[in-house]
């Protein structure tokens, strides 16, 4: 039926949200529609012309719409919480978020626009304070808790997705206006990103006074390079970080599992449906290739002569 999702796209535009088309039955933009954040629109005439052709799914571009969407997911089969979230009553993202609210001394927010997702998850929409540029996060604040903001989008109400991991619609469950982002949530989302600090075991000799400290600084510095990378440069930053650390792995100075864990954690905040096609598959492939290339050119680490007293 032509235009089946048109009313939903227009309803989003009436709220001032910028939308763009997704492939029917999917969560991804149309082929070749790569600059979706730039071309997302709230113009009803453009929307009517586009969605009048086919019942495209609806995506809401969070950045241009000045939205932060809290994405509370449900686990895929066989997935269990990590140890820090493996607690009684924590079975899905909404449970983890309820615990986050409890720890902050706040009620679970029910007074904002909310959408039930195809896998029975929940999207909570919030207005972004003026002048604030928030970005996406992936699981950094709790198990199965993601956020979509600048550089990210969410599948909008009225869409129908049929994929191997679940089939269903996205339905409005609370049609209230998006509430202002609560101060306590804003504080969490704008807190400095902790740099991974894996503990290295044995002391290693090298050309600095404290090679353990030197290696820790190398890990932290390369992780920070990845975390702070901007859209369009994320894969380059990850490649450089993995190559540099791979040279230390090749020299026997760093354990490869620690390096992989550090890089995987650092890049996780960037892995969302977004611009320039940066995906988990691409990130892991970059880590593998760059670590291998770096290990083939190990750094030369020499023991510094001790100074006699």
N, C-alpha and C positions, 0 to 999 in steps of 0.2 A: 504494500500500500504506500503510494508516494506521499511524502511529507509526514509520515507517522511520527517522527520525532521533531518536526518543525515547531509545534506548540511549546515544547520543552526548551528548545533553543531560544525562542522568542521570550519565554518567561524568564529565562536567565538574563537576557539582555535588558528586560524591563527593570531588573534589579541593578543594572549597571555593570554586569559581569561580561567579560569578553570571552567569546566562545569560538571554537573552530571544529571542523568535522573530523571524526574518526571513521575508520573503515566499518561498514555494517557488520555487527557481530564481533567486533574486535575492540581492543584498547589502544590501538596504535594509529597515528595520523595516516592520512591518505599517502600513497606512494608519491614521493617528490615534495611532499608538504613538510619541508624540513624546518623552515623558519616560522613555526606555528605561533611563537610568542609575539612576533612582530605583526603577523597577519590576523591574529584573533580579533574579533570585532563585536561591538554591541550595536551595530547599525542594523535596524530591523529589515531594511530593504536588501542589504547584502545577504543577511541570514535567510530571508524568504527566497531569494534567487538561488542560493546554494542548496538549502535543504529541500527546496521544491523539486529538485532533480531526483533525489533518492533519500530514503530514510537513514541518512548517516547517523552514527552515534554522535553524542554531544560531549565535547571536552570543554571544561572551564579552565582557562589559563589564569592561574592564581596571581601571578605578578601584576599584569595589567588590571586585574579585577580588584586589587588591593585586598586579597584574601590570604589567610592561613587556614589550611584544612588539616585537622587532626585525623589521621587515617588509622583506625583501629581494626586490625585484621583478625581473622580466625586462622588457626594453624592448619597446614596441609597435613594429610595423613602421615603418621609416623613422626611428626615434629613435636618435640617436647621443649619446655622452657629451659634456658640456661640455668646453672646452679643458683645465681642470685635472684632469679624469679621463680624458681621451683618451690612455690609455697602453697599452702592449702588455699583453694579457691581461685588460683590463677590458672585459668584454662584458655584464655584468649586475650587479645589486645585490650578489650574493654575492661577486663578484670585487672590487667596490669595498670591501666590508666586510672581505674578506681582507687587502686593502692597508691598511685602517685598523688592523686587528689587528697587521699587520707593523710599521707605523709606531709603534705603542704597545709593541712588543716582546712581544706576546702571541700565543698560538696561536689559531687559529680555534676558537670554542667548539663542541664536539660533545657536551658532557655535560649537556645540558638538553633539556626537552621541545621537540620540533620538529615542524612540520606542513608538508607539501608542498602548495602552493596550486594552484589550477586552471590557472594559466599557468606552472607549473613554477617558481614562486618559493618562498620559504622564510620561515616564521614561527618565530622563536626566542623562547621564553617564559622570563621571569625573574621571580623574586619581588622585590618592592619592599621596601627596608629600612623598618622601622617609623618612622612619623613623617615620612616623606618624601612630598611631593606632586609627582610628576612629571607633565608634560603631554605632549601629542602634538608630534611634529616631522615636518616634510615636507622631506626632501632636504637639510636643513641640514648634515648630517654626512657626506654623500657621495651620489654618483649612485645613484638608485633605492634609497636607504636611508631608510626612514621609521621612526618609532616610534609605538606606540599605548600610552597610559597613561591617566591621569585625563582624562575627557571623550572617550575614544575606545573603539572596540571592534574586534574582529577576527572574521571569519567562522570559526566553529569546525569541528573535525574532524567528518566525516560529512556535511557540507553539500555540495550540488551546485548550481553556478551555471552558467547558460546565458545569456550575454550576447554582443553582437556582437564584443567584444574578446577573447572566449575562453570556452570551455565545459569544465567539468571538476569534479572533486571535491577536497575538502580532506582529506588523508590523513596520519595520524600516521606519521612516519618515525623518531622516537625517543621511546619511551614513558617515558623517565626523568622523575623529578619535576623541576619547574622549579628551576634552580639559583639561588642568590642572585645578584643583579645584580653582576657583577664591578666592583671598585673603579675600574678604569680606564675602564669604560663609564659608571659613575656620574659620574665626574669630567667626562667629555665632555658628558654630558647636562645637567649642572648648571652648566656654564661659562656666564658671562654672554653674552647674545646680542649679537653684534657689530651695531652700528647701521650701516646702509648709509652709505657716505661717498663718493658719486660725486664725481669731480673736475670742478669747473667751470672752464671755459677762460678767456675774456676777463674782465678786471676790469670791474665795472659800477659806475657812480656811484649814490649814494643818500643817504639821510639819516642814515647811520651812517658812522663813520670808515673801516671796512673792509667794504664791502657784500658782497664774496665771502665773508668770514667770517660775516656776518649771514645770507646765503642758505644757507650750509652748515649753520648752526645751525638755520635754519627746516626744512630737509630732515631733519636728524637728529631734531629735536624731534617733527615730525609722524610720522616713521617709528617713533619710540619709542612715540608714542601708540597706533599700530596694534599693534605687537608686544606691548605690555603690556595690551591690552584683554582683558577677561574674557568668558567665555561669556555670551551675552545682550546684550553691548554691543559686540561686534566690528564689526558692520556700521555702527553709529552712529559708532564711532571712525574707521573707514575713510572714511565719508562726510565727516566733519568735516575730517580730514586732507587729503583730496583737494580739498575745497572751498577750504580755506585756501591750499594750494599752487596751485590753479587760479587764484586771484586774482593770484598772483605771475607765473604763466604769462601771464595776460592783460595784465599790465603790461610784458611783454617782459623780465622780470628773470630768469626761469628757463626753460630749454629743456624743452618738454613731454616729449620722450622720456626725459630724465633723471628727471623726476618720475614718469612711469609706471613706469619700471624700479624706482625706489626703493619705491614703494607696492606694486608686485607682489611684490617680494622680502620686504617687511615683513609682508605679509598671508599669505605662503605657509605660515608655520608653523601657521596656524589652519585650513587647508583640508584637512579630513579628514571621513570619515563621522562625524557627531556630532550633538550637540544643536542645536536651533534652526535646522536646515536651512541652515547657512552653507556654501556650495559655491563652487567656483572660478567658475562661471557668475555667481553672485550678486555675488561680489567684483569681478569685472571689470566687470559692469554698474554697480556702485556707483562704481567709479573713473571710468568714462566719464561718467556723469551728473554726478557732483560736480565733476569737472574742467571740464566744459562750463559748469556753472552758475557756478563760481568765475571762470572766464575772462570771463564776461559782466559781472562786477563787479570789474574790475581795481583793484588797490591803487594809490594815488597815491604815487609815490616821487619825492621832490624832492632836488635836489643841495644839500648843506649848504655854506654859504659857508666858504671857507678863512679861517682866522684869520691876519692879517698878523703877521709876526715883529716 
